[in-house]
Amino acid sequence: MFVLVKTISLLPYAQPQRLEAGCDEAGRGCLAGPVFAAAVILPSGFSHPLLNDSKQMSENHRNVLREIIEREAVAWGVASVTNAAIDKLNILRASITAMHRALDKLEMSPGFILVDGNRFYPYRDIPHQCVVKGDATYAAIAAASVLAKTHRDEFMQAIAGEFPQYGWENNKGYPTKAHREALRQYGATPYHRRSFRLTNAQMTFL
């Protein structure tokens, strides 16, 4: 049996004369858990038919690509910001902070940074470019989206057993109907983001 995989043409570089890192985050819209971010420097000529915006990929394809990216990347880093810090900073600042931390973990300093989205704070003195839907445009951002998403999913699966009634192994903390219903029934956990609208009802906290 053959599975047809729709391939897309991702751009390899924005600044080909520079060592370029792609950055993306995962978990920005979740009700629980940290926000994760990744930074990836891909080798020249890197391509893979599965590589795409991680949200458009199956979980199995993301996990396959995670191994390939981590093995073949020139450098990569993954970092997170906790839900408590998100409540203090706000989700935009927390997401960018996670990206900066991921960049800090790169074994070499890039000459240019490609960022998914439309907001970023300068990192050191390295020039950057924000790209709306960048994870479906540039290979390095798509690779970063895969690492951020898979590392965050792994974290949420690891803590799902602490509070099994919320179904984090399935919803990963996103605001599904079942997740919101569990919040109404059981209240919020220490992993929930208090600054987010969890439900319309008065909340209790575990």
Phi and psi in degrees as a GROMACS rama.xvg file:
@    title "Ramachandran Plot"
@    xaxis  label "Phi"
@    yaxis  label "Psi"
@TYPE xy
-107.243  138.98  PHE-2
-106.017  123.261  VAL-3
-79.8098  122.121  LEU-4
-107.636  122.31  VAL-5
-78.1283  118.401  LYS-6
-96.3879  151.481  THR-7
-125.105  158.766  ILE-8
-96.8907  101.82  SER-9
-89.5369  141.196  LEU-10
-74.0518  137.059  LEU-11
-75.3261  -34.0766  PRO-12
-148.654  156.552  TYR-13
-103.019  -34.6145  ALA-14
-128.983  79.4601  GLN-15
-61.7658  -19.2991  PRO-16
-81.4083  -4.40057  GLN-17
-120.081  156.368  ARG-18
-74.9101  116.812  LEU-19
-113.418  132.021  GLU-20
-110.149  135.967  ALA-21
-98.2761  141.858  GLY-22
-128.909  140.921  CYS-23
-154.536  163.51  ASP-24
-122.106  166.736  GLU-25
-142.417  140.42  ALA-26
95.6569  13.3182  GLY-27
-63.0682  -36.3438  ARG-28
-93.8498  11.1559  GLY-29
-78.5528  157.697  CYS-30
-91.2316  -18.6126  LEU-31
-140.284  154.206  ALA-32
88.6518  171.569  GLY-33
-74.6442  167.574  PRO-34
-98.1001  135.251  VAL-35
-109.664  153.451  PHE-36
-143.161  155.921  ALA-37
-135.537  152.994  ALA-38
-129.203  133.733  ALA-39
-137.489  132.598  VAL-40
-109.528  114.907  ILE-41
-91.1311  151.492  LEU-42
-71.6842  156.69  PRO-43
-58.3131  132.473  SER-44
83.3421  4.38856  GLY-45
-65.6541  134.797  PHE-46
-157.228  156.032  SER-47
-154.28  136.886  HIS-48
-65.1983  -20.3171  PRO-49
-84.8481  -17.7142  LEU-50
-66.9831  127.932  LEU-51
-163.569  177.961  ASN-52
-52.0374  126.202  ASP-53
-60.0113  -27.3039  SER-54
-68.8487  -19.4063  LYS-55
-94.2262  2.56762  GLN-56
-108.185  155.809  MET-57
-74.6564  159.447  SER-58
-60.2469  -40.1183  GLU-59
-63.1031  -43.5976  ASN-60
-65.7959  -38.2845  HIS-61
-61.5569  -43.419  ARG-62
-67.1672  -36.957  ASN-63
-62.088  -46.3125  VAL-64
-69.9887  -32.2009  LEU-65
-55.6072  -47.5001  ARG-66
-61.7275  -41.9112  GLU-67
-66.1655  -45.6906  ILE-68
-63.9893  -46.1245  ILE-69
-66.5694  -28.3308  GLU-70
-80.698  -38.3461  ARG-71
-101.898  -14.4539  GLU-72
-63.1155  146.391  ALA-73
-61.9096  -41.3243  VAL-74
-160.35  148.917  ALA-75
-151.047  154.544  TRP-76
-149.111  144.942  GLY-77
-130.552  137.326  VAL-78
-146.496  169.077  ALA-79
-144.298  164.686  SER-80
-130.101  129.558  VAL-81
-67.8073  164.136  THR-82
-63.4857  -34.9275  ASN-83
-64.0422  -41.1001  ALA-84
-69.1092  -34.8861  ALA-85
-58.3758  -42.7461  ILE-86
-63.6612  -31.3453  ASP-87
-81.6127  -39.4185  LYS-88
-89.9034  -34.3484  LEU-89
92.2808  157.305  ASN-90
-68.367  -32.1216  ILE-91
-64.5389  -51.8795  LEU-92
-62.9286  -37.7238  ARG-93
-64.9407  -41.0248  ALA-94
-63.7677  -43.1788  SER-95
-69.8132  -36.8202  ILE-96
-60.2475  -42.231  THR-97
-62.2497  -39.4776  ALA-98
-62.8162  -43.7042  MET-99
-60.6893  -41.4072  HIS-100
-65.5347  -37.405  ARG-101
-64.9906  -41.355  ALA-102
-62.319  -36.9994  LEU-103
-59.7086  -27.2167  ASP-104
-85.7057  -7.77806  LYS-105
-65.1122  139.506  LEU-106
-76.2348  -12.5074  GLU-107
-140.324  151.452  MET-108
-85.1297  127.761  SER-109
-75.4561  160.772  PRO-110
-94.5872  -11.0842  GLY-111
-156.752  146.429  PHE-112
-123.898  126.769  ILE-113
-102.549  127.179  LEU-114
-121.387  131.398  VAL-115
-72.8141  134.158  ASP-116
108.247  -164.305  GLY-117
-123.792  9.22575  ASN-118
-137.877  140.044  ARG-119
-163.414  149.202  PHE-120
-101.16  140.967  TYR-121
-52.4847  138.628  PRO-122
-110.703  114.237  TYR-123
51.3192  -133.553  ARG-124
-113.175  25.0531  ASP-125
-89.1425  126.554  ILE-126
-65.3937  150.597  PRO-127
-140.774  164.504  HIS-128
-138.466  127.392  GLN-129
-88.5254  137.051  CYS-130
-132.695  112.412  VAL-131
-65.4867  131.264  VAL-132
58.7677  35.6404  LYS-133
-64.6756  -26.3871  GLY-134
-71.7858  -11.6028  ASP-135
-109.465  11.4125  ALA-136
-118.846  -48.079  THR-137
-114.66  138.142  TYR-138
-60.8355  -41.1223  ALA-139
-66.002  -37.6425  ALA-140
-69.1589  -41.7247  ILE-141
-59.4215  -41.9875  ALA-142
-63.008  -41.4874  ALA-143
-64.0099  -37.7639  ALA-144
-63.9653  -36.586  SER-145
-65.5544  -46.4375  VAL-146
-66.6197  -43.0779  LEU-147
-61.5603  -45.0063  ALA-148
-66.8267  -46.0934  LYS-149
-69.4905  -38.3259  THR-150
-67.3722  -38.3825  HIS-151
-68.9753  -42.9912  ARG-152
-58.91  -40.4557  ASP-153
-61.2718  -41.9973  GLU-154
-63.43  -46.458  PHE-155
-65.4458  -35.6781  MET-156
-65.8804  -34.6905  GLN-157
-68.2147  -34.3033  ALA-158
-95.3584  -4.39808  ILE-159
-58.8495  -34.2228  ALA-160
-68.7247  -19.5805  GLY-161
-69.0094  -34.5434  GLU-162
-137.368  73.4822  PHE-163
-64.5797  -19.8844  PRO-164
-68.6283  -12.8171  GLN-165
-93.9064  -10.5865  TYR-166
66.8991  33.582  GLY-167
-65.1364  -22.8523  TRP-168
-65.2949  -20.3734  GLU-169
-104.454  -48.6821  ASN-170
-91.6035  -10.4025  ASN-171
57.4502  20.7739  LYS-172
94.6472  -2.31604  GLY-173
-73.735  158.631  TYR-174
-80.1774  64.2691  PRO-175
-74.4705  165.633  THR-176
-59.1531  -43.4845  LYS-177
-65.2128  -37.8129  ALA-178
-65.6543  -44.9431  HIS-179
-66.2146  -36.6718  ARG-180
-64.5778  -39.9132  GLU-181
-63.5327  -37.6605  ALA-182
-63.3156  -41.9328  LEU-183
-64.8869  -35.3078  ARG-184
-82.4997  -40.2653  GLN-185
-112.291  -11.9905  TYR-186
85.4761  -174.197  GLY-187
-95.6226  151.242  ALA-188
-99.0817  173.082  THR-189
-63.4915  -14.3019  PRO-190
-89.1971  -9.53136  TYR-191
-78.8559  151.065  HIS-192
-88.9067  106.467  ARG-193
-66.0263  -24.9242  ARG-194
-79.9918  -6.92903  SER-195
-93.223  155.851  PHE-196
-78.2586  98.0074  ARG-197
-76.8727  -47.4427  LEU-198
-149.262  174.401  THR-199
-87.0662  -7.62638  ASN-200
-92.7894  162.143  ALA-201
-63.6782  133.858  GLN-202
-96.9907  148.577  MET-203
-111.191  159.298  THR-204
-124.689  130.787  PHE-205
